[in-house]
Structures are given as structure tokens and as C-alpha cells.
Amino acid sequence: MRSGRIQSSASCSASSSSTFPHPPCLSSASRHCKFPRLLSPRALSLSQRVSRNCLVPETTQFSFSKQSSTNKKRLFPVNVGALVTSNTEAISTGPLVAEEKIGVLLLNLGGPETLDDVQPFLFNLFADPDIIRLPRLFRFLQKPLAQFISVLRAPKSKEGYASIGGGSPLRRITDDQAEELRKSLWAKDVPAKVYVGMRYWHPFTEEAIEQIKKDGITKLVVLPLYPQFSISTSGSSLRLLESIFRDDEYLVNMQHTVIPSWYQREGYIKSMANLIEKELQKFDRPEKVVIFFSAHGVPLAYVEEAGDPYKAEMEECVDLIIEELEKRKITNAYTLAYQSRVGPVEWLKPYTDDTIVDLGRKGVKGLLAVPISFVSEHIETLEEIDVEYKELALESGIQDWGRVPALGCEPMFISDLADAVIESLPYVGAMAVSNLEARQSLVPLGSVEELLATYDSQRRELPAPVTVWEWGWTKSAETWNGRAAMLAVLVLLLLEVTTGEGFLHQWGILPLFH
């Protein structure tokens, strides 16, 4: 009898059934195309010929429902979708030619490399409207709020980064992954250049795009290093790309393909199963160990209101890994929880810390943590999981603790990413032709936002990244002076409201609102 999913007493608050479209594999389109469309039945029939481990996700609507541990079914029956091109006048369905220059852009979060980088990094993070979603009426507070939070959290964050060596290893590891991916592509006869673009720290996505233009790249594959799609990770990076591409004629005319998620790929699933199997063997009684998948959380509203597919993709990803382990006669009990919540709002449940305590109460003695949403080691694996959650587990009665390392540069994983890139290149032209024959509008890169959610119907300019703190009369300094002034006014207003004293009360202004 197999051991199934362990249900934590901290119930999952997300609705068990919701319907929304799965993100397709997107490319830029004709500059005249404004709205995305799903594939027609004819285009779907063509797309269904794609193999199971192809990068192209489905675009049909579907419902998500809880799957029992004894009767798991794939949430996505087949991996199909549309790849389209920005260059509709010269679509090529043949093999790549020597004159074409191929590039791959890896997108990732970024992280501070020194303790001095922590506060501006946090500001860039919380200034992103896809990270903190303020009501439309209060969006003018986005940057002052980001500054306030970054100043407030910087001391504790610095302690965490100091404990892992004084900075995040994310850039170094991502650079290593880019180099290994480049070698794998060349070994497969695809002479591509690989670039790294970080969302919130160097090298910023803007820097990578400038290098791509300098190198004269003609075909670009955009590959976010997030296995599962979320509007707060891959979605935010793609929105930034859209704003960069929008007014650049070179980029608009360059054929490019986006791989929004790839958690279903066979190479990824088997690589994760390999690491889990290896770490289980380090326990005295491997069969008694609970496999504890810990994913980065997102606010519950992202899923229930904005239609973020992250939760559904995460649950299916865990199911696929468990199915692979069962093929190897590994039938350990397992569970999934969500970590790294910030602020007072409700996030996806069950929470990792609550689940660890609950497992300890239930008598679990061996626990193997699996960072399911990370492919690189960083602060949330090295400090949050390895230190905070390990201490909590031992305090809760769990005696044996282990942790699966992030994939990093695992050869099978890197080779599979290279295959995903290669598979995407021919479809840039071929699938665009099938779409046109089916009378479907081409899907623009910027349609990710509209396709997944209508939470923001008006375009917003994303804030320019901040690298250093400046004062004086420079353009950057004036921006910071304005932010400081807005923050000061906000703080004074809050003090007046909470204490009932201050110059607004003295002038008789604030009491008018009581």
C-alpha cells in the first residue's frame, strides 16, 4: 500500500476549483496586433502532434480540482499551444541557416552580491507592482511604500545574507548555468549565445537586451528560470520585456519565442527525482521519511482574483515527480507547503512553518525538504530552509532532517533546457503559419498579462531599477529626494491619525475628517 499526500491541519484556503487559461508559449507578434486569442480547433489539432515533453503548454481552458493521492490524474492531458513570430513577412519553416544569430535570454530574480546592495535590491523588489499589488487609487504610494519596507527589512535581511557569506550566490550560479547551457547547445550543433537578465539586480534585463542588440541576434528564445509560471515571477519579467520591446524597432522585428513554464518536461522531472532518491539514501530508514516539498508562496489573491496558474502548476509538478519516484518503487509519504510569506495578507496555504510543526505533532521523525520552485541556491534555501526551518523541525520533534539541493548545473537538467530551446526554434515559423491559416491573431509578448488576468487593464510604466543611493541635484538624486519627501509626508500623516496630535490638528484641518 503506497503512502500518499499528507494533509496538514492548516487547510489550504485557495479555492479547490477555478477556471482560467493556461499561459501559452508566446512570441512577439505584428505590431498591429492588440489582443491575444486562443487556438482554434484546427490549430489545436496541429499542435497536438507535439510530443509530451515539448515545451509548448496547452492554451485551452480547464478546471483545477484536488487529486487524491491514490488516483492522481494529470491536470494537463497534453502539452500543446502556439508559438508565433514577430516577423510575419519572412516566416521560415525550414532549418536554421548559417547567417542567423541565435540567442537565449535566461531570466531570473537576481540578488544582492554585497551587504551594501541589500537595501536597493529590496527597493527594486517591492517597487514592482506585480509583487505588491496596490488598489488603483493608491498606486502613487508604490515607491514610497517600497522605500519604507526596504528600509524596515534591510537590517534583518542583511543578517541573513551575512550568515551565507555576505551576499547571494544567485548570480554566480546563474552565470554557471548559462555557460553550461551554451556548451550543451553547441554540442547539439546550435551555436547560440546565452545571456542572463535579472529582474531586481545586476545584470539587469535591460543590460542583457543591450548586449543582445550589440551582438546582432536575429532569433531569441526567452527562458525564465522559474519552472512554474506566476505573474509575480515570470509574468513580471515578461512585462518588463514588453516595455523594453515596445518602442525598439530592432527588437520588434526580431523573431523571439517565450517559454513561460517547463515544469512538465521529462528531463526536469527525472532530475528532481534523481536528487530526491539520492538524498533519501542518506537516512537510516529511507522508507519512513516524509518528502516535504516547499515552494515559494504567493498571495492568495493572485490565484483567486488574478487567475495566477502557479498553484495548479505547482501541484501538478509535485504529482509528476511523485509518479516518477513510484516508477522507481519509492512510495514515501509526501506533502506540499508554501514558504516566504510577507506582510499581513493571506498567502497560499498550508504554510511551511505551520506544516513542519503539524508533522512533528503527528509523530514524523524523518523529513526531507525539497525546494520545488528554485533551480539555484540562494537566501531562501541556504538560510530560510537550511537554518530557520531545520531549527523549527528539530524543536517540533523531528529527529532526522535532510534537504535536496537545488538543481544548479545538473547535466540532465541543463541538457533538457537545451532541448527546450532547440525545440522552440523551428516552431517560431511553423506554428505562426498554422495560426495564420486558422485565421487567428498573432499573440503579442505583452499579452501574458491580459491572458492570465485582467487585474490591470491599463499599462503602467515599470520603475527604473535603483543601484545606489544618491543625494543632490542629479536626476537620480531628485527621484530619491522626491521619494523621501513623499515618505515623510506619509509618516507624518500616519502619526497624526494615530496620536491625534500635530500641525494638521493645530490648524484645524484633520478634525474636519473625523
C-alpha positions as CSV (number, residue, x, y, z in Angstrom):
1,M,0.0,0.0,0.0
2,R,1.5,3.3,-1.0
3,S,1.9,6.3,1.2
4,G,0.0,9.3,-0.2
5,R,0.0,13.0,0.3
6,I,-0.1,14.1,4.0
7,Q,-2.8,16.8,4.6
8,S,-1.7,19.4,7.0
9,S,-4.2,20.6,9.6
10,A,-3.5,24.1,8.2
11,S,-6.1,23.9,5.5
12,C,-5.4,25.3,2.1
13,S,-7.5,28.4,1.6
14,A,-7.3,28.6,-2.2
15,S,-10.5,27.6,-3.9
16,S,-10.4,24.0,-5.0
17,S,-11.9,24.7,-8.4
18,S,-11.3,27.6,-10.6
19,T,-11.2,28.1,-14.4
20,F,-8.7,30.2,-16.3
21,P,-6.4,29.9,-19.3
22,H,-3.0,28.3,-19.1
23,P,-0.2,30.5,-20.4
24,P,0.7,29.6,-23.9
25,C,4.2,29.6,-25.3
26,L,4.3,33.1,-26.6
27,S,6.3,35.1,-29.1
28,S,6.1,38.7,-30.2
29,A,3.6,39.5,-33.0
30,S,2.8,42.0,-35.6
31,R,2.9,45.5,-34.0
32,H,-0.7,45.9,-35.2
33,C,-2.0,43.1,-33.1
34,K,-3.6,44.2,-29.8
35,F,-5.4,41.3,-28.2
36,P,-4.5,37.6,-27.7
37,R,-6.6,34.8,-29.0
38,L,-6.7,31.1,-28.1
39,L,-6.1,28.5,-30.7
40,S,-8.9,27.4,-32.9
41,P,-9.8,23.7,-33.1
42,R,-7.8,23.4,-36.4
43,A,-4.7,24.9,-34.8
44,L,-5.1,22.7,-31.8
45,S,-5.3,19.6,-34.0
46,L,-1.9,20.6,-35.5
47,S,-0.5,21.3,-32.1
48,Q,-1.5,18.0,-30.6
49,R,1.2,16.3,-32.7
50,V,3.8,17.8,-30.4
51,S,5.4,15.3,-28.1
52,R,4.6,15.0,-24.3
53,N,7.9,16.6,-23.2
54,C,7.7,19.5,-25.6
55,L,8.0,23.0,-24.2
56,V,4.7,24.2,-25.6
57,P,1.9,24.3,-22.9
58,E,-1.7,24.0,-23.7
59,T,-3.9,27.0,-24.2
60,T,-7.4,25.5,-23.8
61,Q,-9.4,26.3,-20.7
62,F,-9.6,23.8,-18.0
63,S,-10.7,23.3,-14.4
64,F,-8.5,22.5,-11.5
65,S,-9.6,20.1,-8.8
66,K,-8.0,18.3,-5.9
67,Q,-6.4,15.0,-6.9
68,S,-6.5,12.1,-4.5
69,S,-3.2,10.5,-3.6
70,T,-4.4,7.1,-4.8
71,N,-6.0,8.3,-8.1
72,K,-3.8,11.1,-9.4
73,K,-4.5,12.4,-12.9
74,R,-2.6,14.9,-14.9
75,L,-4.2,18.3,-14.7
76,F,-2.9,18.9,-18.3
77,P,-3.7,16.0,-20.6
78,V,-1.4,17.2,-23.3
79,N,1.2,19.9,-23.7
80,V,0.0,22.0,-26.7
81,G,-0.1,25.6,-27.7
82,A,1.0,28.3,-30.1
83,L,4.4,29.7,-31.0
84,V,4.3,32.8,-33.2
85,T,6.7,35.2,-34.7
86,S,7.2,38.9,-34.8
87,N,8.2,38.8,-38.4
88,T,5.1,37.9,-40.4
89,E,6.6,38.9,-43.8
90,A,9.5,36.5,-43.8
91,I,8.4,33.4,-41.9
92,S,10.8,30.5,-42.2
93,T,9.7,26.9,-41.6
94,G,13.0,25.3,-42.7
95,P,16.2,24.6,-40.8
96,L,18.3,27.4,-39.3
97,V,20.7,29.0,-41.7
98,A,24.3,30.0,-41.0
99,E,23.5,33.7,-41.2
100,E,21.1,33.6,-38.3
101,K,22.4,34.5,-34.9
102,I,20.7,32.7,-32.1
103,G,20.4,34.0,-28.6
104,V,19.0,32.6,-25.4
105,L,17.9,35.0,-22.6
106,L,17.7,33.5,-19.2
107,L,15.5,35.5,-16.8
108,N,15.9,35.3,-13.0
109,L,15.2,37.2,-9.8
110,G,18.6,38.5,-9.0
111,G,20.1,39.0,-5.6
112,P,22.4,41.4,-3.7
113,E,26.1,40.5,-4.0
114,T,27.2,42.5,-1.0
115,L,25.6,43.8,2.1
116,D,25.5,47.3,0.7
117,D,23.4,46.0,-2.1
118,V,20.6,44.7,0.1
119,Q,18.5,47.8,0.6
120,P,18.4,49.0,-3.0
121,F,17.7,45.4,-4.1
122,L,14.8,45.2,-1.7
123,F,13.5,48.6,-3.0
124,N,13.6,47.3,-6.6
125,L,11.7,44.1,-5.4
126,F,8.9,45.9,-3.6
127,A,8.6,48.7,-6.1
128,D,7.4,46.1,-8.7
129,P,3.6,46.4,-9.0
130,D,3.5,42.6,-9.6
131,I,5.0,42.0,-6.2
132,I,2.9,44.4,-4.2
133,R,-0.5,45.0,-5.9
134,L,-2.0,48.2,-4.6
135,P,-5.5,49.3,-5.5
136,R,-5.6,51.7,-8.4
137,L,-6.4,54.7,-6.1
138,F,-3.3,54.1,-4.0
139,R,-0.7,53.3,-6.7
140,F,1.0,56.6,-6.2
141,L,2.2,55.1,-2.9
142,Q,4.0,52.2,-4.6
143,K,7.5,53.7,-4.5
144,P,7.2,55.4,-1.0
145,L,5.9,52.1,0.3
146,A,8.7,50.2,-1.3
147,Q,11.2,52.5,0.3
148,F,9.6,52.2,3.7
149,I,9.5,48.4,3.5
150,S,13.1,48.2,2.2
151,V,14.4,50.4,5.0
152,L,12.4,48.4,7.6
153,R,13.5,45.0,6.3
154,A,17.1,45.7,5.4
155,P,18.7,45.1,8.8
156,K,17.2,41.6,9.2
157,S,17.9,40.8,5.5
158,K,21.5,41.8,6.0
159,E,21.8,39.4,8.9
160,G,20.5,36.6,6.7
161,Y,22.9,37.4,3.8
162,A,25.8,37.8,6.3
163,S,25.1,34.2,7.5
164,I,25.5,32.8,4.0
165,G,28.7,34.6,3.2
166,G,27.7,38.3,2.8
167,G,25.7,38.1,-0.4
168,S,23.6,35.9,-2.7
169,P,25.3,33.3,-4.8
170,L,22.4,33.5,-7.4
171,R,24.3,35.5,-10.0
172,R,27.3,33.2,-9.9
173,I,25.2,30.1,-10.2
174,T,23.0,31.5,-13.0
175,D,26.2,32.5,-14.9
176,D,27.4,28.9,-14.5
177,Q,24.0,27.6,-15.8
178,A,24.2,30.0,-18.8
179,E,27.7,28.7,-19.6
180,E,26.7,25.1,-19.3
181,L,23.6,25.7,-21.4
182,R,25.8,27.3,-24.1
183,K,28.1,24.3,-24.1
184,S,25.2,21.9,-24.4
185,L,23.6,23.9,-27.3
186,W,26.9,23.9,-29.1
187,A,27.3,20.2,-28.5
188,K,23.9,19.8,-30.2
189,D,25.0,21.8,-33.2
190,V,23.2,25.0,-32.2
191,P,25.8,27.8,-32.0
192,A,23.9,30.1,-29.7
193,K,24.9,32.8,-27.3
194,V,23.3,32.8,-23.8
195,Y,22.6,35.9,-21.8
196,V,21.5,36.5,-18.2
197,G,18.9,39.1,-17.3
198,M,18.0,39.7,-13.7
199,R,14.8,41.4,-12.6
200,Y,15.9,43.2,-9.5
201,W,19.7,43.4,-9.6
202,H,22.7,43.2,-11.8
203,P,22.9,42.2,-14.6
204,F,19.5,43.8,-15.2
205,T,17.4,42.6,-18.0
206,E,18.0,46.0,-19.7
207,E,21.7,45.3,-19.7
208,A,21.2,41.9,-21.3
209,I,19.0,43.3,-24.0
210,E,21.6,45.9,-24.9
211,Q,24.2,43.2,-25.3
212,I,21.8,41.2,-27.4
213,K,21.4,44.1,-29.8
214,K,25.1,44.7,-30.0
215,D,25.7,41.1,-30.9
216,G,23.1,41.3,-33.7
217,I,21.0,38.4,-32.6
218,T,18.3,37.6,-35.1
219,K,16.4,34.8,-33.2
220,L,15.9,34.9,-29.5
221,V,14.5,32.3,-27.1
222,V,13.4,33.8,-23.8
223,L,13.7,31.2,-21.0
224,P,12.6,32.2,-17.4
225,L,14.5,30.1,-14.9
226,Y,11.2,29.5,-13.0
227,P,9.8,26.0,-13.6
228,Q,6.3,27.1,-12.8
229,F,4.6,30.3,-14.1
230,S,3.5,33.0,-11.8
231,I,2.5,36.6,-12.5
232,S,4.9,37.6,-9.7
233,T,8.0,35.9,-11.2
234,S,7.9,35.0,-14.9
235,G,5.0,37.4,-15.5
236,S,6.8,40.3,-14.0
237,S,9.9,39.7,-16.1
238,L,7.9,39.3,-19.3
239,R,6.0,42.6,-18.6
240,L,9.4,44.3,-18.2
241,L,10.5,42.8,-21.6
242,E,7.3,44.1,-23.1
243,S,8.0,47.6,-22.0
244,I,11.6,47.3,-23.4
245,F,10.4,45.8,-26.7
246,R,7.6,48.2,-27.2
247,D,9.4,51.2,-28.7
248,D,12.5,49.5,-30.1
249,E,12.3,48.7,-33.8
250,Y,15.2,46.2,-33.7
251,L,13.5,44.2,-31.0
252,V,10.0,44.4,-32.6
253,N,11.3,42.9,-35.8
254,M,13.4,40.2,-34.2
255,Q,11.9,36.8,-34.1
256,H,11.6,35.7,-30.5
257,T,9.9,33.0,-28.5
258,V,9.0,32.8,-24.9
259,I,8.9,29.6,-22.9
260,P,6.7,30.6,-20.0
261,S,7.0,27.4,-17.9
262,W,8.6,24.0,-18.3
263,Y,7.9,22.0,-15.1
264,Q,6.3,19.2,-17.1
265,R,9.5,18.4,-19.1
266,E,10.8,14.9,-18.6
267,G,14.4,16.0,-18.0
268,Y,13.4,18.3,-15.2
269,I,11.1,15.7,-13.6
270,K,13.7,13.0,-13.7
271,S,16.5,15.3,-12.5
272,M,14.4,16.2,-9.4
273,A,13.6,12.6,-8.8
274,N,17.3,11.7,-9.0
275,L,18.2,14.2,-6.4
276,I,15.4,13.1,-4.1
277,E,16.3,9.4,-4.5
278,K,20.0,10.2,-3.7
279,E,19.2,12.2,-0.5
280,L,16.7,9.6,0.8
281,Q,19.6,7.0,0.8
282,K,21.4,9.1,3.5
283,F,18.7,8.4,6.1
284,D,18.9,5.3,8.3
285,R,15.3,4.3,7.3
286,P,14.6,6.0,4.0
287,E,11.1,4.4,3.6
288,K,9.9,6.2,6.7
289,V,11.0,9.7,5.6
290,V,8.3,12.2,4.6
291,I,9.2,14.1,1.4
292,F,8.4,17.7,2.1
293,F,8.0,19.9,-1.0
294,S,8.4,23.6,0.0
295,A,7.5,26.1,-2.7
296,H,7.8,29.9,-2.7
297,G,4.3,31.3,-1.8
298,V,2.3,34.0,-3.4
299,P,-0.6,36.0,-2.0
300,L,-3.9,34.1,-2.2
301,A,-5.5,36.9,-4.2
302,Y,-3.1,36.3,-7.0
303,V,-4.7,32.9,-7.6
304,E,-8.3,33.6,-6.7
305,E,-8.7,37.0,-8.2
306,A,-5.9,37.4,-10.8
307,G,-6.1,33.9,-12.2
308,D,-2.4,33.0,-11.5
309,P,-1.9,29.4,-12.6
310,Y,1.0,29.0,-10.1
311,K,-0.8,26.8,-7.5
312,A,-2.2,24.4,-10.1
313,E,1.2,24.1,-11.9
314,M,2.9,23.5,-8.6
315,E,0.5,20.8,-7.6
316,E,0.8,19.0,-10.9
317,C,4.6,19.3,-10.8
318,V,4.7,17.5,-7.4
319,D,2.4,14.8,-8.8
320,L,4.7,14.3,-11.8
321,I,7.7,13.9,-9.5
322,I,5.9,11.5,-7.2
323,E,4.8,9.4,-10.2
324,E,8.4,9.2,-11.4
325,L,9.5,8.2,-7.9
326,E,6.8,5.5,-7.8
327,K,8.2,4.0,-11.0
328,R,11.4,3.5,-9.0
329,K,9.5,1.8,-6.2
330,I,9.8,4.8,-3.9
331,T,6.4,5.3,-2.2
332,N,7.2,7.6,0.7
333,A,4.5,9.9,2.1
334,Y,4.8,13.5,0.9
335,T,3.3,16.9,1.3
336,L,3.4,20.4,-0.2
337,A,3.6,23.7,1.6
338,Y,4.4,27.3,0.8
339,Q,7.2,29.4,2.3
340,S,8.4,33.0,2.4
341,R,5.2,34.9,3.1
342,V,5.5,38.6,3.7
343,G,3.0,41.0,5.3
344,P,-0.4,40.6,6.9
345,V,-2.4,39.4,3.8
346,E,-3.2,35.7,3.3
347,W,-0.9,33.7,1.1
348,L,-1.2,30.2,-0.3
349,K,-1.6,27.6,2.4
350,P,-0.6,25.4,4.0
351,Y,2.4,27.5,5.2
352,T,5.8,25.7,5.5
353,D,6.4,26.6,9.1
354,D,2.9,25.6,10.3
355,T,3.2,22.3,8.3
356,I,6.5,21.4,9.9
357,V,5.1,21.9,13.4
358,D,2.0,19.8,12.4
359,L,4.1,17.0,11.1
360,G,6.1,17.0,14.4
361,R,2.8,16.7,16.3
362,K,1.8,13.7,14.2
363,G,5.0,11.8,15.1
364,V,7.0,12.3,11.9
365,K,10.7,11.6,12.7
366,G,12.3,11.9,9.3
367,L,11.8,14.8,6.9
368,L,13.4,15.6,3.5
369,A,12.9,19.1,2.4
370,V,12.7,19.7,-1.4
371,P,12.9,23.3,-2.7
372,I,10.5,22.7,-5.6
373,S,10.3,26.3,-7.1
374,F,14.1,27.0,-7.1
375,V,16.7,25.9,-9.5
376,S,19.5,27.8,-7.8
377,E,20.8,28.1,-4.2
378,H,20.0,31.5,-2.7
379,I,18.8,33.1,0.6
380,E,15.6,31.1,0.7
381,T,17.3,27.7,0.5
382,L,20.6,28.4,2.3
383,E,19.1,30.4,5.2
384,E,15.4,30.1,5.4
385,I,15.2,26.3,4.8
386,D,18.7,25.2,6.0
387,V,18.7,27.3,9.2
388,E,15.2,28.5,10.2
389,Y,13.1,25.5,9.1
390,K,15.6,23.0,10.2
391,E,15.7,24.5,13.7
392,L,11.9,24.5,13.8
393,A,11.8,20.9,12.7
394,L,14.1,19.8,15.4
395,E,12.2,21.8,18.0
396,S,9.0,20.1,16.8
397,G,10.2,16.6,17.5
398,I,11.6,15.7,14.0
399,Q,14.9,13.9,14.6
400,D,16.3,13.4,11.1
401,W,16.4,16.3,8.7
402,G,17.7,16.4,5.1
403,R,17.4,18.8,2.2
404,V,17.6,18.2,-1.5
405,P,20.0,20.7,-3.2
406,A,18.7,23.0,-6.0
407,L,19.3,21.6,-9.5
408,G,22.1,24.1,-10.3
409,C,24.1,22.6,-13.2
410,E,22.9,19.0,-13.1
411,P,23.8,17.6,-16.5
412,M,20.4,16.1,-17.3
413,F,18.6,19.3,-16.3
414,I,20.9,21.5,-18.4
415,S,20.6,19.2,-21.4
416,D,16.8,19.2,-21.2
417,L,16.8,23.0,-21.1
418,A,19.0,23.0,-24.3
419,D,16.4,20.6,-25.9
420,A,13.6,23.0,-24.9
421,V,15.5,25.9,-26.7
422,I,16.1,23.8,-29.8
423,E,12.5,22.6,-30.0
424,S,11.3,26.1,-29.8
425,L,13.3,27.4,-32.8
426,P,11.6,25.6,-35.7
427,Y,8.1,26.4,-34.3
428,V,8.8,30.1,-34.5
429,G,7.9,29.9,-38.1
430,A,5.9,26.7,-38.5
431,M,3.3,27.4,-35.8
432,A,2.9,31.0,-36.9
433,V,1.8,29.7,-40.3
434,S,-0.7,27.3,-38.8
435,N,-2.1,30.2,-36.7
436,L,-2.5,32.4,-39.8
437,E,-4.1,29.6,-41.7
438,A,-6.6,29.2,-38.9
439,R,-7.4,32.9,-39.0
440,Q,-6.1,33.5,-35.5
441,S,-4.5,36.8,-34.5
442,L,-0.8,36.5,-33.5
443,V,-0.2,36.6,-29.8
444,P,2.0,39.5,-28.7
445,L,4.6,39.1,-26.0
446,G,2.7,41.6,-23.8
447,S,-0.4,39.5,-23.9
448,V,0.8,37.5,-20.9
449,E,-0.8,40.0,-18.6
450,E,-4.2,40.0,-20.4
451,L,-4.2,36.3,-21.0
452,L,-3.7,35.3,-17.3
453,A,-5.6,38.1,-15.6
454,T,-7.5,41.3,-16.2
455,Y,-6.4,42.7,-12.9
456,D,-4.7,45.7,-14.6
457,S,-6.3,46.8,-17.8
458,Q,-4.2,49.9,-18.1
459,R,-0.5,49.8,-18.9
460,R,1.8,51.1,-16.1
461,E,5.4,52.1,-16.6
462,L,7.6,49.9,-14.5
463,P,10.1,51.7,-12.2
464,A,13.7,52.0,-13.3
465,P,16.0,49.8,-11.2
466,V,18.0,51.6,-8.5
467,T,21.6,50.6,-7.9
468,V,22.9,53.1,-5.4
469,W,21.6,55.7,-3.0
470,E,22.2,59.3,-4.3
471,W,21.6,62.8,-2.9
472,G,22.0,66.2,-4.5
473,W,20.6,67.6,-7.8
474,T,21.2,64.7,-10.2
475,K,18.2,63.1,-11.9
476,S,18.5,60.0,-9.8
477,A,19.0,62.0,-6.7
478,E,15.9,64.1,-7.4
479,T,14.0,60.9,-7.7
480,W,15.2,59.8,-4.3
481,N,14.6,63.2,-2.8
482,G,11.0,63.1,-4.0
483,R,10.6,59.6,-2.6
484,A,12.0,60.7,0.7
485,A,9.6,63.7,0.8
486,M,6.6,61.6,0.0
487,L,7.6,59.0,2.6
488,A,8.0,61.8,5.2
489,V,4.5,63.2,4.4
490,L,3.0,59.7,4.7
491,V,4.7,59.0,8.0
492,L,3.6,62.4,9.5
493,L,0.0,61.7,8.3
494,L,0.0,58.3,9.9
495,L,1.3,59.8,13.2
496,E,-1.3,62.4,13.2
497,V,-4.1,59.9,12.6
498,T,-2.8,57.5,15.3
499,T,-1.8,60.1,18.0
500,G,-4.4,62.8,17.4
501,E,-1.8,65.5,17.6
502,G,0.2,67.5,15.1
503,F,0.1,70.6,12.9
504,L,-2.9,69.4,10.9
505,H,-4.9,69.2,14.1
506,Q,-3.5,72.5,15.3
507,W,-4.6,74.2,12.0
508,G,-8.0,72.6,12.3
509,I,-7.7,70.6,9.0
510,L,-7.6,67.0,10.1
511,P,-10.5,67.1,12.6
512,L,-12.8,68.1,9.7
513,F,-12.4,64.5,8.5
514,H,-13.5,62.9,11.8
